[in-house]
Amino acid sequence: MVKDTLDKMDIENSAGNSVADDSVVEQIAAHYEAIIRLIGEDPTREGLVKTPVRAAKALLFAAGGYRKSTSEIVNGAVFTHEGSRMIIVRDIEFYSFCEHHILPFFGIISIGYIPDGKIIGLSKVARIVDMFARRLQVQERLTEQVCAELQKILSAKGVIARCTAEHLCMKMRGVEKQQSVTTTLDYNGIFATDPTLRHEFLSSI
């Protein structure tokens, strides 16, 4: 049934870009069909006939970070800059999956860095966040990875990131605490040794 449905649907994401070849979508869809049966539903009923393929495509899109690389994202968009003041890109929204329950968590991350002769295109910062967010993740690692990757790309004097997120694994299961929000902070370089700079960043966001 999955293959027949797949033949009738375009293997594209919402932006019209191919997310994977047909065989990968078909394999994931087959697992979704089995899961639908195991939870007690009928995957052949009208509303669910195309669901396994749709879900497979959605998952591949949401986990697209595994098919991205920093070199592909940056693509030469690092430029010479003589200034040495803090640069902040704030409130970058992201969507990710908790690696423990494969339920979504989502929020915003704000990033600051102090250049040491190089700056990066602003949109690239957001794309780097997406690359790491669109994987199975924990918020703590996501925050650290963004900091470390920008430091690696720019050899900046320091990078800092503050991430705030809501986790459906805490809201719709387990402790079911609807108002819970998690904040993580990571930094390196001069931010690790100068609390005044950390305060300046946090005050700015």
TIRO-2110 file (N, C-alpha, C; in Angstrom, 1 decimal):
// TIRO-2110
0.8, -1.2, 0.0, N, 1, A
0.0, 0.0, 0.0, CA, 1, A
0.9, 1.3, 0.0, C, 1, A
2.0, 1.2, 0.8, N, 2, A
2.8, 2.4, 0.8, CA, 2, A
3.4, 2.8, -0.5, C, 2, A
3.8, 1.8, -1.3, N, 3, A
4.4, 2.1, -2.6, CA, 3, A
3.4, 2.6, -3.6, C, 3, A
2.2, 2.1, -3.5, N, 4, A
1.1, 2.6, -4.4, CA, 4, A
0.8, 4.1, -4.1, C, 4, A
0.8, 4.4, -2.8, N, 5, A
0.5, 5.8, -2.3, CA, 5, A
1.7, 6.7, -2.8, C, 5, A
2.9, 6.2, -2.6, N, 6, A
4.1, 6.9, -3.0, CA, 6, A
4.1, 7.3, -4.4, C, 6, A
3.6, 6.3, -5.3, N, 7, A
3.6, 6.6, -6.7, CA, 7, A
2.7, 7.7, -7.1, C, 7, A
1.7, 8.0, -6.2, N, 8, A
0.7, 9.1, -6.5, CA, 8, A
1.1, 10.4, -5.9, C, 8, A
2.2, 10.5, -5.1, N, 9, A
2.5, 11.7, -4.4, CA, 9, A
3.9, 12.2, -4.8, C, 9, A
4.1, 13.5, -4.9, N, 10, A
5.4, 14.0, -5.2, CA, 10, A
6.2, 13.9, -3.9, C, 10, A
7.5, 13.5, -4.1, N, 11, A
8.4, 13.4, -2.9, CA, 11, A
9.1, 14.8, -2.8, C, 11, A
8.3, 15.7, -2.3, N, 12, A
8.9, 17.1, -2.1, CA, 12, A
8.5, 17.6, -0.8, C, 12, A
9.3, 18.6, -0.3, N, 13, A
8.9, 19.3, 1.0, CA, 13, A
8.1, 20.5, 0.6, C, 13, A
7.7, 21.2, 1.6, N, 14, A
6.8, 22.4, 1.4, CA, 14, A
7.4, 23.5, 0.6, C, 14, A
8.7, 23.5, 0.5, N, 15, A
9.4, 24.5, -0.4, CA, 15, A
9.6, 24.0, -1.8, C, 15, A
9.2, 22.8, -2.1, N, 16, A
9.3, 22.3, -3.4, CA, 16, A
10.6, 21.6, -3.7, C, 16, A
11.4, 21.4, -2.7, N, 17, A
12.7, 20.7, -2.8, CA, 17, A
12.7, 19.3, -2.5, C, 17, A
13.4, 18.4, -3.2, N, 18, A
13.4, 17.0, -2.9, CA, 18, A
14.0, 16.8, -1.5, C, 18, A
13.4, 16.0, -0.7, N, 19, A
13.9, 15.7, 0.6, CA, 19, A
14.7, 14.4, 0.7, C, 19, A
14.4, 13.5, -0.2, N, 20, A
15.1, 12.2, -0.2, CA, 20, A
14.6, 11.4, -1.4, C, 20, A
15.4, 10.3, -1.8, N, 21, A
14.9, 9.5, -2.9, CA, 21, A
13.7, 8.7, -2.4, C, 21, A
13.0, 8.1, -3.4, N, 22, A
11.7, 7.4, -3.2, CA, 22, A
12.0, 6.2, -2.2, C, 22, A
13.1, 5.6, -2.4, N, 23, A
13.3, 4.3, -1.6, CA, 23, A
13.4, 4.7, -0.1, C, 23, A
14.0, 5.8, 0.3, N, 24, A
14.1, 6.2, 1.7, CA, 24, A
12.7, 6.5, 2.2, C, 24, A
12.0, 7.3, 1.5, N, 25, A
10.6, 7.7, 1.9, CA, 25, A
9.8, 6.4, 2.1, C, 25, A
9.9, 5.5, 1.1, N, 26, A
9.1, 4.3, 1.2, CA, 26, A
9.4, 3.4, 2.4, C, 26, A
10.7, 3.3, 2.7, N, 27, A
11.1, 2.5, 3.9, CA, 27, A
10.6, 3.2, 5.2, C, 27, A
10.7, 4.5, 5.3, N, 28, A
10.2, 5.1, 6.6, CA, 28, A
8.7, 5.0, 6.6, C, 28, A
8.0, 5.2, 5.5, N, 29, A
6.6, 5.2, 5.4, CA, 29, A
6.1, 3.8, 5.9, C, 29, A
6.8, 2.7, 5.5, N, 30, A
6.4, 1.4, 5.9, CA, 30, A
6.4, 1.2, 7.4, C, 30, A
7.4, 1.8, 8.0, N, 31, A
7.5, 1.8, 9.5, CA, 31, A
6.3, 2.5, 10.1, C, 31, A
6.0, 3.7, 9.5, N, 32, A
4.9, 4.5, 10.1, CA, 32, A
3.6, 3.7, 9.9, C, 32, A
3.4, 3.0, 8.8, N, 33, A
2.2, 2.2, 8.6, CA, 33, A
2.1, 1.1, 9.7, C, 33, A
3.3, 0.5, 10.0, N, 34, A
3.3, -0.5, 11.0, CA, 34, A
2.9, 0.0, 12.4, C, 34, A
3.5, 1.2, 12.7, N, 35, A
3.2, 1.9, 14.0, CA, 35, A
1.7, 2.2, 14.1, C, 35, A
1.1, 2.7, 13.0, N, 36, A
-0.3, 3.1, 13.0, CA, 36, A
-1.1, 1.8, 13.4, C, 36, A
-0.8, 0.7, 12.8, N, 37, A
-1.5, -0.6, 13.2, CA, 37, A
-1.3, -0.9, 14.6, C, 37, A
0.0, -0.8, 15.1, N, 38, A
0.3, -1.2, 16.5, CA, 38, A
-0.4, -0.4, 17.5, C, 38, A
-0.7, 0.9, 17.2, N, 39, A
-1.4, 1.7, 18.2, CA, 39, A
-2.9, 1.5, 18.2, C, 39, A
-3.3, 0.6, 17.3, N, 40, A
-4.7, 0.3, 17.2, CA, 40, A
-5.6, 0.9, 16.2, C, 40, A
-4.9, 1.6, 15.2, N, 41, A
-5.6, 2.3, 14.1, CA, 41, A
-5.6, 1.4, 12.9, C, 41, A
-6.4, 1.8, 11.9, N, 42, A
-6.5, 1.2, 10.6, CA, 42, A
-5.9, 2.1, 9.5, C, 42, A
-4.6, 1.8, 9.1, N, 43, A
-4.0, 2.6, 8.1, CA, 43, A
-4.7, 2.6, 6.7, C, 43, A
-5.7, 1.8, 6.5, N, 44, A
-6.4, 1.7, 5.2, CA, 44, A
-7.6, 2.6, 5.2, C, 44, A
-8.0, 3.2, 6.3, N, 45, A
-9.2, 4.0, 6.3, CA, 45, A
-8.9, 5.3, 5.6, C, 45, A
-9.9, 6.0, 5.2, N, 46, A
-9.7, 7.1, 4.2, CA, 46, A
-8.8, 8.2, 4.7, C, 46, A
-8.9, 8.6, 6.0, N, 47, A
-8.1, 9.7, 6.5, CA, 47, A
-6.6, 9.3, 6.7, C, 47, A
-6.3, 8.0, 6.7, N, 48, A
-4.9, 7.6, 7.0, CA, 48, A
-4.2, 7.0, 5.8, C, 48, A
-4.8, 6.8, 4.7, N, 49, A
-4.2, 6.1, 3.6, CA, 49, A
-2.9, 6.8, 3.2, C, 49, A
-2.8, 8.1, 3.1, N, 50, A
-1.6, 8.8, 2.7, CA, 50, A
-0.7, 9.2, 3.9, C, 50, A
-1.2, 9.0, 5.1, N, 51, A
-0.5, 9.4, 6.3, CA, 51, A
0.9, 8.9, 6.4, C, 51, A
1.2, 7.6, 6.2, N, 52, A
2.6, 7.1, 6.3, CA, 52, A
3.6, 7.8, 5.4, C, 52, A
3.2, 8.1, 4.2, N, 53, A
4.1, 8.8, 3.2, CA, 53, A
4.2, 10.3, 3.7, C, 53, A
3.1, 10.9, 4.0, N, 54, A
3.2, 12.3, 4.5, CA, 54, A
4.1, 12.4, 5.7, C, 54, A
3.9, 11.5, 6.6, N, 55, A
4.7, 11.5, 7.9, CA, 55, A
6.2, 11.3, 7.6, C, 55, A
6.5, 10.4, 6.6, N, 56, A
7.9, 10.1, 6.3, CA, 56, A
8.5, 11.3, 5.7, C, 56, A
7.8, 12.0, 4.8, N, 57, A
8.3, 13.2, 4.2, CA, 57, A
8.5, 14.3, 5.2, C, 57, A
7.6, 14.5, 6.1, N, 58, A
7.7, 15.5, 7.2, CA, 58, A
8.9, 15.2, 8.1, C, 58, A
9.1, 13.9, 8.4, N, 59, A
10.2, 13.6, 9.3, CA, 59, A
11.5, 13.9, 8.6, C, 59, A
11.6, 13.5, 7.3, N, 60, A
12.9, 13.8, 6.6, CA, 60, A
13.2, 15.3, 6.5, C, 60, A
12.1, 16.1, 6.3, N, 61, A
12.3, 17.5, 6.3, CA, 61, A
12.7, 18.0, 7.7, C, 61, A
12.1, 17.6, 8.7, N, 62, A
12.3, 18.1, 10.1, CA, 62, A
13.7, 17.6, 10.5, C, 62, A
14.2, 16.5, 10.0, N, 63, A
15.6, 16.0, 10.4, CA, 63, A
16.6, 16.3, 9.3, C, 63, A
16.3, 17.4, 8.6, N, 64, A
17.2, 17.7, 7.4, CA, 64, A
18.6, 18.1, 7.8, C, 64, A
18.9, 18.4, 9.1, N, 65, A
20.2, 18.8, 9.5, CA, 65, A
21.2, 17.7, 9.3, C, 65, A
20.8, 16.5, 9.2, N, 66, A
21.8, 15.4, 9.0, CA, 66, A
22.3, 15.5, 7.6, C, 66, A
21.6, 16.2, 6.7, N, 67, A
22.1, 16.2, 5.3, CA, 67, A
22.6, 17.6, 4.9, C, 67, A
23.0, 18.4, 6.0, N, 68, A
23.7, 19.7, 5.8, CA, 68, A
25.1, 19.7, 6.3, C, 68, A
25.9, 20.5, 5.8, N, 69, A
27.3, 20.7, 6.4, CA, 69, A
27.6, 22.2, 6.5, C, 69, A
28.5, 22.5, 7.4, N, 70, A
28.8, 23.9, 7.6, CA, 70, A
29.4, 24.6, 6.4, C, 70, A
30.3, 23.8, 5.7, N, 71, A
30.9, 24.4, 4.5, CA, 71, A
29.8, 24.7, 3.4, C, 71, A
28.8, 23.9, 3.3, N, 72, A
27.7, 24.1, 2.3, CA, 72, A
26.9, 25.4, 2.8, C, 72, A
26.7, 25.5, 4.0, N, 73, A
25.9, 26.6, 4.5, CA, 73, A
26.6, 27.9, 4.4, C, 73, A
27.9, 28.0, 4.9, N, 74, A
28.6, 29.2, 4.9, CA, 74, A
29.0, 29.7, 3.5, C, 74, A
29.4, 28.7, 2.7, N, 75, A
29.7, 29.0, 1.2, CA, 75, A
30.4, 30.3, 1.0, C, 75, A
31.5, 30.5, 1.8, N, 76, A
32.3, 31.7, 1.6, CA, 76, A
31.8, 33.0, 2.2, C, 76, A
30.7, 33.0, 2.9, N, 77, A
30.2, 34.2, 3.4, CA, 77, A
30.8, 34.6, 4.8, C, 77, A
32.1, 34.6, 4.8, N, 78, A
32.9, 35.1, 5.9, CA, 78, A
33.7, 36.3, 5.4, C, 78, A
33.7, 37.4, 6.1, N, 79, A
34.2, 38.7, 5.5, CA, 79, A
35.2, 39.3, 6.5, C, 79, A
36.1, 40.1, 6.0, N, 80, A
37.1, 40.8, 6.8, CA, 80, A
36.3, 42.0, 7.5, C, 80, A
36.7, 42.1, 8.8, N, 81, A
36.1, 43.2, 9.6, CA, 81, A
37.1, 43.6, 10.7, C, 81, A
37.4, 44.9, 10.7, N, 82, A
38.4, 45.4, 11.7, CA, 82, A
37.8, 45.7, 13.1, C, 82, A
36.5, 45.8, 13.2, N, 83, A
35.9, 46.1, 14.5, CA, 83, A
36.0, 45.0, 15.5, C, 83, A
35.8, 45.3, 16.7, N, 84, A
36.0, 44.3, 17.8, CA, 84, A
34.9, 44.4, 18.8, C, 84, A
33.8, 45.0, 18.4, N, 85, A
32.6, 45.1, 19.3, CA, 85, A
31.7, 43.9, 19.1, C, 85, A
30.9, 43.7, 20.1, N, 86, A
30.0, 42.5, 20.1, CA, 86, A
28.9, 42.6, 19.0, C, 86, A
28.7, 41.5, 18.3, N, 87, A
27.7, 41.4, 17.3, CA, 87, A
26.6, 40.4, 17.8, C, 87, A
25.4, 40.7, 17.8, N, 88, A
24.3, 39.9, 18.3, CA, 88, A
23.2, 39.6, 17.3, C, 88, A
22.9, 38.3, 17.1, N, 89, A
21.7, 38.0, 16.4, CA, 89, A
20.8, 37.3, 17.4, C, 89, A
19.6, 38.0, 17.6, N, 90, A
18.8, 37.5, 18.6, CA, 90, A
17.5, 36.9, 18.1, C, 90, A
16.9, 36.1, 19.0, N, 91, A
15.5, 35.5, 18.8, CA, 91, A
15.4, 34.7, 17.5, C, 91, A
16.4, 33.9, 17.2, N, 92, A
16.3, 33.0, 16.1, CA, 92, A
15.4, 31.8, 16.5, C, 92, A
14.3, 31.6, 15.8, N, 93, A
13.4, 30.5, 16.2, CA, 93, A
13.9, 29.2, 15.6, C, 93, A
13.7, 28.1, 16.4, N, 94, A
14.1, 26.8, 15.9, CA, 94, A
13.1, 25.8, 16.3, C, 94, A
13.2, 24.6, 15.6, N, 95, A
12.3, 23.5, 15.9, CA, 95, A
13.2, 22.2, 15.9, C, 95, A
13.1, 21.4, 16.9, N, 96, A
14.0, 20.2, 17.0, CA, 96, A
13.2, 19.1, 17.6, C, 96, A
13.8, 17.9, 17.7, N, 97, A
13.2, 16.7, 18.3, CA, 97, A
14.1, 16.3, 19.5, C, 97, A
13.4, 16.1, 20.6, N, 98, A
14.1, 15.5, 21.8, CA, 98, A
14.5, 14.1, 21.4, C, 98, A
15.8, 13.8, 21.7, N, 99, A
16.3, 12.5, 21.3, CA, 99, A
15.9, 11.4, 22.2, C, 99, A
15.3, 11.7, 23.4, N, 100, A
14.8, 10.7, 24.3, CA, 100, A
13.4, 10.2, 24.0, C, 100, A
12.6, 11.0, 23.5, N, 101, A
11.2, 10.6, 23.2, CA, 101, A
10.7, 10.9, 21.8, C, 101, A
11.6, 11.5, 21.0, N, 102, A
11.3, 11.9, 19.6, CA, 102, A
10.0, 12.7, 19.6, C, 102, A
9.9, 13.7, 20.6, N, 103, A
8.9, 14.6, 20.6, CA, 103, A
9.5, 16.0, 20.4, C, 103, A
8.7, 17.0, 19.8, N, 104, A
9.3, 18.2, 19.5, CA, 104, A
9.7, 19.1, 20.7, C, 104, A
10.8, 19.9, 20.6, N, 105, A
11.0, 21.0, 21.4, CA, 105, A
11.3, 22.2, 20.5, C, 105, A
11.0, 23.4, 20.9, N, 106, A
11.1, 24.5, 20.1, CA, 106, A
11.3, 25.8, 20.9, C, 106, A
11.8, 26.8, 20.3, N, 107, A
12.0, 28.0, 21.1, CA, 107, A
12.9, 29.0, 20.3, C, 107, A
13.6, 29.8, 21.0, N, 108, A
14.5, 30.8, 20.3, CA, 108, A
15.9, 30.7, 20.9, C, 108, A
16.8, 31.1, 20.1, N, 109, A
18.2, 31.2, 20.5, CA, 109, A
18.8, 32.5, 20.1, C, 109, A
19.5, 33.2, 21.0, N, 110, A
20.2, 34.4, 20.7, CA, 110, A
21.7, 34.2, 20.8, C, 110, A
22.5, 34.7, 19.8, N, 111, A
23.9, 34.5, 19.7, CA, 111, A
24.7, 35.8, 19.6, C, 111, A
25.7, 35.9, 20.4, N, 112, A
26.6, 37.0, 20.3, CA, 112, A
28.0, 36.6, 20.1, C, 112, A
28.8, 37.4, 19.4, N, 113, A
30.2, 37.1, 19.2, CA, 113, A
31.0, 38.3, 19.1, C, 113, A
32.3, 38.2, 19.5, N, 114, A
33.2, 39.4, 19.3, CA, 114, A
34.2, 39.0, 18.3, C, 114, A
34.2, 39.7, 17.1, N, 115, A
35.0, 39.3, 16.0, CA, 115, A
36.5, 39.5, 16.3, C, 115, A
37.3, 38.7, 15.6, N, 116, A
38.8, 38.9, 15.6, CA, 116, A
39.2, 39.0, 14.2, C, 116, A
38.7, 40.0, 13.4, N, 117, A
39.1, 40.2, 12.0, CA, 117, A
38.2, 39.6, 11.0, C, 117, A
37.2, 38.8, 11.5, N, 118, A
36.2, 38.1, 10.6, CA, 118, A
34.8, 38.2, 11.1, C, 118, A
33.8, 38.4, 10.2, N, 119, A
32.4, 38.3, 10.5, CA, 119, A
31.8, 37.4, 9.5, C, 119, A
30.6, 36.9, 9.9, N, 120, A
29.8, 36.0, 9.0, CA, 120, A
28.5, 36.6, 8.6, C, 120, A
28.0, 36.3, 7.4, N, 121, A
26.7, 36.7, 6.9, CA, 121, A
25.7, 36.4, 7.9, C, 121, A
24.8, 37.3, 8.3, N, 122, A
23.8, 37.1, 9.3, CA, 122, A
22.9, 35.9, 9.1, C, 122, A
22.5, 35.7, 7.9, N, 123, A
21.6, 34.6, 7.6, CA, 123, A
22.2, 33.3, 7.8, C, 123, A
23.6, 33.3, 7.7, N, 124, A
24.3, 32.0, 7.9, CA, 124, A
24.2, 31.6, 9.4, C, 124, A
24.1, 32.5, 10.3, N, 125, A
24.0, 32.2, 11.7, CA, 125, A
22.7, 31.4, 12.0, C, 125, A
21.6, 31.9, 11.4, N, 126, A
20.3, 31.2, 11.5, CA, 126, A
20.4, 29.9, 10.9, C, 126, A
21.0, 29.7, 9.7, N, 127, A
21.1, 28.4, 9.0, CA, 127, A
21.9, 27.4, 9.8, C, 127, A
23.0, 27.9, 10.5, N, 128, A
23.8, 27.0, 11.3, CA, 128, A
22.9, 26.5, 12.5, C, 128, A
22.1, 27.4, 13.1, N, 129, A
21.2, 27.0, 14.1, CA, 129, A
20.3, 25.9, 13.6, C, 129, A
19.7, 26.1, 12.4, N, 130, A
18.8, 25.1, 11.9, CA, 130, A
19.5, 23.8, 11.6, C, 130, A
20.7, 23.8, 11.1, N, 131, A
21.5, 22.6, 10.8, CA, 131, A
21.6, 21.7, 12.1, C, 131, A
21.9, 22.3, 13.2, N, 132, A
22.0, 21.5, 14.5, CA, 132, A
20.7, 21.2, 15.1, C, 132, A
19.7, 22.1, 14.9, N, 133, A
18.4, 21.9, 15.5, CA, 133, A
17.6, 20.8, 14.8, C, 133, A
17.8, 20.7, 13.5, N, 134, A
17.0, 19.7, 12.7, CA, 134, A
17.7, 18.3, 12.8, C, 134, A
17.9, 17.9, 14.0, N, 135, A
18.5, 16.5, 14.3, CA, 135, A
17.8, 16.1, 15.6, C, 135, A
18.1, 14.8, 16.0, N, 136, A
17.7, 14.4, 17.3, CA, 136, A
18.6, 15.1, 18.3, C, 136, A
18.1, 15.8, 19.3, N, 137, A
18.9, 16.7, 20.0, CA, 137, A
18.5, 16.7, 21.5, C, 137, A
19.4, 17.3, 22.3, N, 138, A
19.0, 17.8, 23.6, CA, 138, A
19.4, 19.3, 23.6, C, 138, A
18.7, 20.1, 24.3, N, 139, A
18.8, 21.5, 24.2, CA, 139, A
20.3, 22.0, 24.7, C, 139, A
20.8, 21.3, 25.6, N, 140, A
22.1, 21.6, 26.1, CA, 140, A
23.2, 21.5, 25.0, C, 140, A
23.1, 20.3, 24.3, N, 141, A
24.1, 20.1, 23.2, CA, 141, A
23.9, 21.1, 22.1, C, 141, A
22.6, 21.3, 21.7, N, 142, A
22.3, 22.3, 20.7, CA, 142, A
23.0, 23.6, 20.9, C, 142, A
22.8, 24.1, 22.1, N, 143, A
23.4, 25.4, 22.5, CA, 143, A
24.9, 25.4, 22.4, C, 143, A
25.5, 24.3, 22.9, N, 144, A
27.0, 24.2, 22.8, CA, 144, A
27.5, 24.1, 21.4, C, 144, A
26.8, 23.3, 20.6, N, 145, A
27.3, 23.1, 19.2, CA, 145, A
27.3, 24.3, 18.4, C, 145, A
26.2, 25.2, 18.6, N, 146, A
26.2, 26.4, 17.8, CA, 146, A
27.3, 27.3, 18.2, C, 146, A
27.6, 27.4, 19.5, N, 147, A
28.7, 28.2, 20.0, CA, 147, A
30.0, 27.7, 19.4, C, 147, A
30.3, 26.4, 19.6, N, 148, A
31.5, 25.9, 19.2, CA, 148, A
31.7, 26.0, 17.7, C, 148, A
30.7, 25.8, 16.9, N, 149, A
30.8, 25.9, 15.4, CA, 149, A
31.1, 27.3, 14.9, C, 149, A
30.5, 28.3, 15.5, N, 150, A
30.8, 29.7, 15.2, CA, 150, A
32.2, 30.1, 15.6, C, 150, A
32.7, 29.6, 16.7, N, 151, A
34.0, 29.8, 17.1, CA, 151, A
35.0, 29.2, 16.1, C, 151, A
34.7, 28.0, 15.7, N, 152, A
35.6, 27.3, 14.7, CA, 152, A
35.6, 28.0, 13.4, C, 152, A
34.5, 28.5, 12.9, N, 153, A
34.4, 29.2, 11.6, CA, 153, A
35.1, 30.5, 11.6, C, 153, A
35.0, 31.3, 12.7, N, 154, A
35.4, 32.7, 12.8, CA, 154, A
36.7, 32.9, 13.5, C, 154, A
37.1, 31.9, 14.3, N, 155, A
38.2, 32.1, 15.3, CA, 155, A
37.9, 33.4, 16.1, C, 155, A
36.7, 33.6, 16.5, N, 156, A
36.3, 34.8, 17.2, CA, 156, A
37.0, 34.9, 18.6, C, 156, A
37.0, 36.1, 19.1, N, 157, A
37.5, 36.3, 20.5, CA, 157, A
36.6, 35.6, 21.5, C, 157, A
35.4, 35.4, 21.1, N, 158, A
34.4, 34.7, 22.0, CA, 158, A
33.1, 34.6, 21.4, C, 158, A
32.3, 33.6, 21.7, N, 159, A
31.0, 33.4, 21.3, CA, 159, A
30.1, 33.0, 22.5, C, 159, A
28.9, 33.5, 22.5, N, 160, A
27.9, 33.2, 23.6, CA, 160, A
26.6, 33.0, 23.0, C, 160, A
25.8, 32.1, 23.6, N, 161, A
24.5, 31.8, 23.1, CA, 161, A
23.5, 31.5, 24.3, C, 161, A
22.3, 32.0, 24.2, N, 162, A
21.3, 31.8, 25.2, CA, 162, A
20.1, 31.2, 24.5, C, 162, A
19.6, 30.0, 24.9, N, 163, A
18.6, 29.3, 24.3, CA, 163, A
17.4, 29.1, 25.3, C, 163, A
16.2, 29.4, 24.8, N, 164, A
15.0, 29.2, 25.6, CA, 164, A
14.0, 28.3, 24.8, C, 164, A
13.6, 27.2, 25.4, N, 165, A
12.7, 26.3, 24.7, CA, 165, A
11.6, 25.7, 25.5, C, 165, A
10.6, 25.3, 24.8, N, 166, A
9.5, 24.5, 25.4, CA, 166, A
9.6, 23.1, 24.9, C, 166, A
9.4, 22.1, 25.8, N, 167, A
9.6, 20.7, 25.4, CA, 167, A
8.3, 19.9, 25.6, C, 167, A
7.8, 19.4, 24.4, N, 168, A
6.5, 18.6, 24.5, CA, 168, A
6.7, 17.3, 25.3, C, 168, A
7.9, 16.8, 25.5, N, 169, A
8.1, 15.6, 26.4, CA, 169, A
7.8, 16.0, 27.8, C, 169, A
7.8, 17.3, 28.2, N, 170, A
7.4, 17.7, 29.5, CA, 170, A
6.0, 18.2, 29.6, C, 170, A
5.4, 18.5, 28.4, N, 171, A
4.0, 19.1, 28.4, CA, 171, A
2.9, 18.0, 28.1, C, 171, A
3.2, 17.1, 27.2, N, 172, A
2.1, 16.2, 26.8, CA, 172, A
2.3, 14.8, 27.3, C, 172, A
3.4, 14.5, 28.1, N, 173, A
3.6, 13.2, 28.7, CA, 173, A
4.3, 13.5, 30.0, C, 173, A
4.7, 12.4, 30.7, N, 174, A
5.5, 12.5, 31.9, CA, 174, A
4.9, 13.4, 32.9, C, 174, A
5.6, 14.5, 33.3, N, 175, A
5.2, 15.4, 34.4, CA, 175, A
4.0, 16.3, 34.0, C, 175, A
3.9, 16.5, 32.6, N, 176, A
2.8, 17.3, 32.1, CA, 176, A
2.7, 18.7, 32.7, C, 176, A
3.8, 19.4, 32.7, N, 177, A
3.9, 20.7, 33.2, CA, 177, A
3.8, 21.7, 32.1, C, 177, A
2.6, 22.3, 31.9, N, 178, A
2.4, 23.1, 30.7, CA, 178, A
3.1, 24.4, 30.6, C, 178, A
3.5, 25.0, 31.7, N, 179, A
4.2, 26.3, 31.7, CA, 179, A
5.7, 26.2, 31.8, C, 179, A
6.2, 25.0, 31.8, N, 180, A
7.7, 24.8, 32.0, CA, 180, A
8.4, 25.3, 30.7, C, 180, A
9.5, 26.0, 31.0, N, 181, A
10.4, 26.6, 30.0, CA, 181, A
11.8, 26.3, 30.4, C, 181, A
12.7, 25.9, 29.5, N, 182, A
14.1, 25.5, 29.8, CA, 182, A
15.0, 26.5, 29.1, C, 182, A
16.0, 27.0, 29.9, N, 183, A
17.0, 28.0, 29.4, CA, 183, A
18.3, 27.4, 29.5, C, 183, A
19.1, 27.5, 28.5, N, 184, A
20.5, 27.0, 28.5, CA, 184, A
21.4, 28.2, 28.0, C, 184, A
22.6, 28.2, 28.6, N, 185, A
23.6, 29.2, 28.2, CA, 185, A
24.9, 28.6, 28.0, C, 185, A
25.6, 28.9, 26.9, N, 186, A
26.9, 28.4, 26.6, CA, 186, A
27.8, 29.5, 26.1, C, 186, A
29.1, 29.5, 26.3, N, 187, A
30.0, 30.5, 25.9, CA, 187, A
31.4, 30.0, 25.9, C, 187, A
32.2, 30.7, 25.1, N, 188, A
33.7, 30.3, 25.0, CA, 188, A
34.5, 31.5, 24.9, C, 188, A
35.8, 31.4, 24.8, N, 189, A
36.7, 32.5, 24.6, CA, 189, A
36.6, 33.5, 25.7, C, 189, A
36.6, 34.8, 25.3, N, 190, A
36.6, 35.9, 26.3, CA, 190, A
35.4, 35.9, 27.1, C, 190, A
34.3, 35.4, 26.6, N, 191, A
33.0, 35.4, 27.4, CA, 191, A
33.2, 34.5, 28.7, C, 191, A
34.1, 33.5, 28.6, N, 192, A
34.3, 32.6, 29.7, CA, 192, A
35.1, 33.2, 30.8, C, 192, A
35.8, 34.3, 30.5, N, 193, A
36.7, 34.9, 31.5, CA, 193, A
36.2, 36.3, 31.9, C, 193, A
35.3, 36.9, 31.2, N, 194, A
34.9, 38.3, 31.5, CA, 194, A
33.4, 38.3, 31.7, C, 194, A
33.0, 38.4, 33.0, N, 195, A
31.6, 38.4, 33.4, CA, 195, A
30.9, 39.7, 32.9, C, 195, A
31.6, 40.7, 32.7, N, 196, A
31.0, 42.0, 32.3, CA, 196, A
30.5, 41.8, 30.9, C, 196, A
31.2, 41.1, 30.0, N, 197, A
30.8, 40.9, 28.6, CA, 197, A
29.5, 40.0, 28.6, C, 197, A
29.5, 39.0, 29.5, N, 198, A
28.3, 38.1, 29.6, CA, 198, A
27.1, 38.9, 30.0, C, 198, A
27.3, 39.8, 31.0, N, 199, A
26.2, 40.7, 31.4, CA, 199, A
25.7, 41.6, 30.3, C, 199, A
26.7, 42.2, 29.5, N, 200, A
26.3, 43.0, 28.4, CA, 200, A
25.5, 42.3, 27.4, C, 200, A
25.9, 41.0, 27.1, N, 201, A
25.1, 40.2, 26.1, CA, 201, A
23.7, 40.0, 26.7, C, 201, A
23.6, 39.5, 27.9, N, 202, A
22.3, 39.1, 28.5, CA, 202, A
21.4, 40.4, 28.6, C, 202, A
22.0, 41.5, 28.9, N, 203, A
21.2, 42.7, 29.0, CA, 203, A
20.7, 43.2, 27.6, C, 203, A
21.5, 42.9, 26.6, N, 204, A
21.1, 43.3, 25.2, CA, 204, A
19.9, 42.5, 24.6, C, 204, A
19.8, 41.2, 25.1, N, 205, A
18.7, 40.4, 24.6, CA, 205, A
17.5, 40.4, 25.4, C, 205, A
END
